[in-house]
Amino acid sequence: MKVSQKITETERSVMEVLWERSEAVATRELLDLMEEKGKKWKRQTLNTLLFRLEEKGIVSRTRAFVKAAMSREEILQAQTQEILDEYYGGKPANFLIALVGSGNVTAENAARLDALLEEMKNGQKGAVG
């Protein structure tokens, strides 16, 4: 069974702190950093969150240290794929059809989508800014 990379707002707040760090952080230090952000959690609360994130493969823990196992971009890509799979049969075209049908696509965004589709046709990989 595939594990979902969906994260709650509380889990995201932990990840934001971890993404700011390039190295593993001691859980005690992480607890202090979260308190600086207004989260007055007990150690068990943090451990529960870290356990859930570890089960999802989003963090890795070694002894009393924790670090992000997935970048912000990797999480967004995984979550986007989950949405595509769950609601649009895994097909980006189905999502685009729904998006265009909603009337929320501006001319500028349509032009960016056209450019991206053209890049995909030509076998190029990159972001259209």
C-alpha positions as a Python dict, from the first residue, in 0.01 Angstrom:
ca = {
    (1, 'M'): (0, 0, 0),
    (2, 'K'): (132, 342, -95),
    (3, 'V'): (185, 584, 193),
    (4, 'S'): (35, 928, 147),
    (5, 'Q'): (261, 1232, 163),
    (6, 'K'): (-28, 1455, 267),
    (7, 'I'): (70, 1657, 571),
    (8, 'T'): (-130, 1856, 819),
    (9, 'E'): (-69, 2224, 897),
    (10, 'T'): (98, 2121, 1223),
    (11, 'E'): (325, 1875, 1043),
    (12, 'R'): (403, 2146, 787),
    (13, 'S'): (512, 2382, 1066),
    (14, 'V'): (764, 2121, 1181),
    (15, 'M'): (883, 2071, 824),
    (16, 'E'): (929, 2446, 770),
    (17, 'V'): (1175, 2450, 1061),
    (18, 'L'): (1356, 2141, 930),
    (19, 'W'): (1376, 2283, 576),
    (20, 'E'): (1548, 2591, 716),
    (21, 'R'): (1826, 2361, 843),
    (22, 'S'): (2067, 2177, 616),
    (23, 'E'): (2177, 1932, 884),
    (24, 'A'): (2004, 1705, 1132),
    (25, 'V'): (1859, 1878, 1438),
    (26, 'A'): (1847, 1735, 1788),
    (27, 'T'): (1486, 1677, 1890),
    (28, 'R'): (1545, 1887, 2204),
    (29, 'E'): (1662, 2176, 1985),
    (30, 'L'): (1367, 2124, 1751),
    (31, 'L'): (1133, 2145, 2050),
    (32, 'D'): (1297, 2478, 2145),
    (33, 'L'): (1273, 2606, 1787),
    (34, 'M'): (904, 2519, 1775),
    (35, 'E'): (851, 2704, 2104),
    (36, 'E'): (1016, 3012, 1946),
    (37, 'K'): (745, 2986, 1678),
    (38, 'G'): (473, 2987, 1944),
    (39, 'K'): (425, 2611, 1974),
    (40, 'K'): (451, 2517, 2340),
    (41, 'W'): (449, 2143, 2292),
    (42, 'K'): (546, 1864, 2523),
    (43, 'R'): (818, 1629, 2402),
    (44, 'Q'): (559, 1356, 2340),
    (45, 'T'): (359, 1583, 2107),
    (46, 'L'): (668, 1648, 1895),
    (47, 'N'): (760, 1279, 1899),
    (48, 'T'): (412, 1186, 1778),
    (49, 'L'): (439, 1434, 1490),
    (50, 'L'): (787, 1311, 1402),
    (51, 'F'): (670, 950, 1412),
    (52, 'R'): (388, 1027, 1166),
    (53, 'L'): (625, 1218, 937),
    (54, 'E'): (877, 933, 954),
    (55, 'E'): (607, 679, 862),
    (56, 'K'): (530, 889, 554),
    (57, 'G'): (901, 897, 461),
    (58, 'I'): (914, 1276, 499),
    (59, 'V'): (1169, 1286, 783),
    (60, 'S'): (1443, 1054, 895),
    (61, 'R'): (1544, 1006, 1255),
    (62, 'T'): (1864, 870, 1400),
    (63, 'R'): (1882, 847, 1776),
    (64, 'A'): (1788, 1193, 1904),
    (65, 'F'): (1834, 1369, 1568),
    (66, 'V'): (1587, 1441, 1291),
    (67, 'K'): (1619, 1582, 939),
    (68, 'A'): (1399, 1634, 636),
    (69, 'A'): (1405, 1332, 405),
    (70, 'M'): (1200, 1514, 138),
    (71, 'S'): (1237, 1868, 13),
    (72, 'R'): (947, 2112, -6),
    (73, 'E'): (938, 2058, -385),
    (74, 'E'): (932, 1678, -351),
    (75, 'I'): (639, 1701, -109),
    (76, 'L'): (447, 1932, -343),
    (77, 'Q'): (510, 1702, -638),
    (78, 'A'): (399, 1394, -440),
    (79, 'Q'): (86, 1571, -315),
    (80, 'T'): (4, 1693, -666),
    (81, 'Q'): (39, 1340, -802),
    (82, 'E'): (-192, 1212, -526),
    (83, 'I'): (-456, 1468, -626),
    (84, 'L'): (-419, 1375, -992),
    (85, 'D'): (-452, 1004, -909),
    (86, 'E'): (-743, 1046, -669),
    (87, 'Y'): (-956, 1296, -859),
    (88, 'Y'): (-840, 1296, -1221),
    (89, 'G'): (-753, 934, -1298),
    (90, 'G'): (-382, 1017, -1283),
    (91, 'K'): (-411, 1223, -1600),
    (92, 'P'): (-292, 1585, -1607),
    (93, 'A'): (-512, 1650, -1910),
    (94, 'N'): (-824, 1573, -1703),
    (95, 'F'): (-707, 1825, -1443),
    (96, 'L'): (-643, 2091, -1707),
    (97, 'I'): (-987, 2034, -1858),
    (98, 'A'): (-1143, 2083, -1514),
    (99, 'L'): (-930, 2392, -1453),
    (100, 'V'): (-1016, 2554, -1785),
    (101, 'G'): (-1383, 2467, -1736),
    (102, 'S'): (-1382, 2653, -1405),
    (103, 'G'): (-1313, 2981, -1583),
    (104, 'N'): (-1022, 3058, -1352),
    (105, 'V'): (-752, 3056, -1619),
    (106, 'T'): (-629, 3401, -1719),
    (107, 'A'): (-488, 3478, -2062),
    (108, 'E'): (-142, 3502, -1903),
    (109, 'N'): (-175, 3160, -1741),
    (110, 'A'): (-309, 3011, -2064),
    (111, 'A'): (-2, 3143, -2247),
    (112, 'R'): (225, 2990, -1981),
    (113, 'L'): (43, 2656, -2014),
    (114, 'D'): (78, 2671, -2392),
    (115, 'A'): (452, 2733, -2358),
    (116, 'L'): (487, 2447, -2110),
    (117, 'L'): (296, 2209, -2337),
    (118, 'E'): (517, 2312, -2627),
    (119, 'E'): (827, 2237, -2417),
    (120, 'M'): (685, 1897, -2331),
    (121, 'K'): (617, 1821, -2699),
    (122, 'N'): (976, 1910, -2784),
    (123, 'G'): (1108, 1686, -2510),
    (124, 'Q'): (1243, 1970, -2303),
    (125, 'K'): (1211, 1965, -1930),
    (126, 'G'): (1193, 2289, -1737),
    (127, 'A'): (970, 2543, -1577),
    (128, 'V'): (803, 2820, -1761),
    (129, 'G'): (831, 3138, -1557),
}
